[in-house]
Each structure stands twice: as structure tokens, then as C-alpha cells.
Amino acid sequence: MAAAAESQTKSTAREYYEALLIAIIFVNFARIFVFQAFKIPSGSMEDNLKIGDHIIVNKFIYGPAGTLQGLVPLREVRRGDIVVFRYPRQPEVDFVKRVVALPGETISIDDKKVSIDGRVLDEPYTLHEDEQVYPAGEFLPEPQRSRDQMKPFRVPAGQYFVMGDNRDHSSDSRYWGTVPRTMIKGRAFMVYWSFDWEPLPGGSSIRDRVRELGNVALHFFTKTRWKRTFFIVDSKYHYTPGVSSYGNE
């Protein structure tokens, strides 16, 4: 009887171990290939995404085409998609921006207005907090020189031109160039939690992290933006890529 009981205990422990192992494998598979959590660290995507938004990134939507193409919703990157990608100048850092111009398209900016292949783009999602328009001038310092004016630029093959919705306060393709397709991780999908807390400038130390966690613990209920919970990213503007987005049509 003792031997049988010991065998049963080992069998039960093995079942728990196998179930835990499978769960860990599944979670890691989902994190690597399907979904990723991402926290919005800056206001470059306001008013659509706010500082303190915690979002889920759909990493599967841009998966490789093949036999699954007709079974799962895989597709190419589209204009208007809000994407999370590895910053080309610092690949270990993730950025979030909106895709504005696709490979092979020519983009230009005239007095803050974006044109694609010579046609003005209708962008209801943009925010301009600074009414001043800087003129074209190669001797102006950055970011003034590239913020409101840009000569026609043809996006290279396999690259995407991305910009923040908060146009006057965004570090994007206007300043550091296009994003290779291989660096795009996925599309921003949903805000699962939003906390009204701005991180300290450059604050990435353990002390800053502990302070942030303490602030969450003390003000979780009062500073959580409850209305943004499960907010579908970009649903505010009902952006439809299949519909013409040019303002002059």
C-alpha cells in the first residue's frame, strides 16, 4: 500500500509538472509569436495613445504568408497601422508610431500637411499643439528644420515611413529615416490598462522602478484610467484602410 501511495504521489507530481511545463511553453510561444505587452512611455502618439497606456501588440497579424494565409488573418502592413518596431538607431529599444507611407510611395510635407504621391493625406488622428509653422530652411536647427516641411522623398523597397500622431512632439522618420519591414514587431491592438503616471525623464534605474511600483500600489484605483480599459487602439477615428484617405478626392 505504501509503495502504491508513493507511486500515485509521484504520478500526480509528474502531471502537475508536465501541465506547468506546457503552460510555460504556451505562454512563451504566445509572447514571442502572437502577443506582446508594451507600455507607452511618451506623448508622441497622443491623443490616440496616452503616456501610461499599457497595450497589447498583435505580433501575428504580419506573419509570413503561406499555407495559413486563408485560415488566419495574416496581411501586409497598411498605411494607417499603428505599429511597434525596433528603433533602427537603437534596436534594443521599441518605438510605437503610425505608418504613413508605404514602400515605393513618395511622401512630402508642406506646412505640416502630408502628401503621398502628390495628393494630400486626410489625417483626422493628428494633433498639432504648436500653431507656428516653420518655413523650409536648410540652416534651421532640428527639430524645426524637418518638422513642418519635407522635400519629396521616395520610400525604399521593404521600408516604411512612420510618424507620431502628436506631430509637433514626435521623433520619427522625419528625423532618423524609414523603418525596415524586418524591424516591425506587430500592430498595436488594445489598451488593457492605463495608469495616469508620467515616468521621470531618463528614469530607468532600480530606484525609479521601485518608486513607480510604489506609486501604482498607492494610487491604483484613483489614477487608473478606467474608461480606457479594453480600448481598441485607433477605434476613436474609425480609420478604414480600404477607404480612400486622400483629402482632395
N, C-alpha and C positions, 0 to 999 in steps of 0.2 A: 504493500500500500504506500509506504514512504517513497519507494522508487517511482511509483506511478504518479504520485503527487508532485515529486520533483520534476518528472518529465513534463507534466502538464504545465507547471510554472515556467519551465524553460520554453515550452511551446508558445505560451501566452506572451512571454517577454519577447520572443522572436517575432511574433505577429505585430506587436507594438513597434518594434524596431524597424521592421520592413515597412509598416504604414508610415512611420515618421520619415524614413529614407525616401519613400515615394513622394511624400508631401514636399520635402525639401527639393527634390529634383524638379517637381512640377512648378514650384514657386520660382526657382531659379530659371527654368525654361521660359516661364511667362515673363519674368523680369528682363531677360536677355532678348527674347524674340517677339514678345507680344505687347507688354505694357511697361512703362517706366514712370516713376513719380518724379516730379520736378517742381521746385519752388521758384516763384517769380521774385528775383532779387532787386529789380529796378522798375522805374516807371516808364520804360521805353515803349511798352505796349498798351499804355492807358489810352482810352478809357475802357478798353475791352478786357485787359488783364491788369490787375492791380498788384502793387507790392504786398507780399504776404499771401497771395493766392498759391495754393498747392494743387497742382494739376496732374491729371493722368495723360500720358503721351501714348498714342496708338502707334506702336512700332511695327505692327504687322501690315498696315494698310499699304505701305510702299514695298511690300515683299517682292521677291523675284517672280517674274511671270513664268508660267509652266503649266503643269497638269492641274494645279489648283486654281487657275485663273477663273474658271467658270463656277467653282464651288464656293470660293470665299471672296470677299470684296476687296481684291487687290487692284490697285490702279497707280497711274503715274502721278507725280507731283503736279498740282494745278496752281494757276495764278489765284491768289486769294487765300491759299492754305497758310495757316499759322503753324510753323514747323520749329522743332527743337533740333539743333545741329551742333556739331563740334566747331568751335571758333577756329577758323583757318590759321590765325596767327598764334593760337594757344590751344591746341587740340584737346588738352585735358579739361578745358572749360566749356560748358554748354551755354549756348545762347538760344533765345526764342525771338523770332521775327516773322513777318508776313512775306510770302513770296509775291513779288510784284512783276518781275519779268522772267520769261522762260528762255531756255536755250535757243539761240538764233534770232531772238527779238532785239529790236533796237529801242533803248529807253533814253529819254531825255527829260530834264526838269526845267521848267520856265516859270519863275516867280512862284515856287512851291508846287505848281501843278505838274503832275507826272503824265507823260505821253508815251505810248507804246506804238512803235512803227508809225509815228506821226499823228496819232489820234489820242486826244485827252482821255485819261482813265477816270471813270467815275469811282470815287473812293469815299463812301459815306462813313467809313470807320476811322478816318484820320482825325487827329487832334492837333491844332496849331495854337499853342499857348502864347507865342510871340507874334504880334501883328507886324513887326518890322520885316521887310523883305530885303535881303542883302543883294546888291547887284552883282552881275558877273564881273569878276576881277581876279586875275591870277596872283596879284600881290596881297590879297586879303589873307589873314591868318585863318587857320582852321579853328573851329568848325564853320565859321562864317563863309568861307570860300565855296564849300561844297554843299552847304545846307539847302539853299533855295534855288540854285542854278546848276545845271549839268549839261554839258555838250552831249550830243547823240553818242551813245555807246552800245555796241553790239555785244550781247551776252554770248560768251563762247559756248561751244557744244559741251554738254554734260555739266553745265554750271547754272546757277540761279542767282538772280539779283533780289536781295531781301531788304526790307526796310521796317523800322518800327512804326507803329500807328501814331505814337507821340512824336511827330516828325521833327519838332524843334529840339527834342531832347533824346535822340537815339543815335547810338553808334552802330552803323550798319554799312551796307555795301557802297554807300556814297563815299565812305572814307577808307575802307580797307578791302574793297573788291567783292567778287562773287563767291558763292559757296559751291564747292563740288558736290555732285549728287552723292558721292560715297560718304560725305560727312553728315548728311541729313539722317537723323535718327528716327524721326516719326512726326506725326501730326498731333498738335495739342487738341485734346478731346474734351475733357471735363474738369471743372474745379470740384475737388472732393472736400476741400476745407480751405477757408480763407480767414486769416488772422491779421488784424489791424496792428501791425508792428513793423517798423522800418529798421532793418539791421544797421548797426553802426558802420560808418564809412571804413572800408577795409577790414572790418571786424571778422576775422576767421580763426582767431585763437581759441584755445580751450576755454579761457576765461569768458570770452564773448559768447561762446556756445552755451556755457553754464548759465550765464546771465539771461540769454534768450529763453532757455528752458524754464528758468525760474519765473520769467515774465509770463510765459504760457500757463504755467501752473497757477499763478496768482490771478490771471485775468482771462482764463479760458472762456468763461461764459459771457463776460462783458465785452471782450474785444473780438470774439468770433463774429464774422460777418455771416450770420445765419442765412440771409437771403441769397447768398452766393453759393451755398451748398448745393452740389449737383448741377451747377450752372453749366450748360453746354457752351463751350467756347465758340464765340462768333455768332451765336444764335440771336444776339441783340440786333444784328444788322441783316439777318436773313440773307446772307451773301450766297448767291447761287452761281457757281462757276459756269454752268451750262447756258446762262443767260448773258447777253451782251452787256459788258461793263464799261462801255465807252460813252462818255458824256455827250458826244456830238452826233449820236445816232438817234 
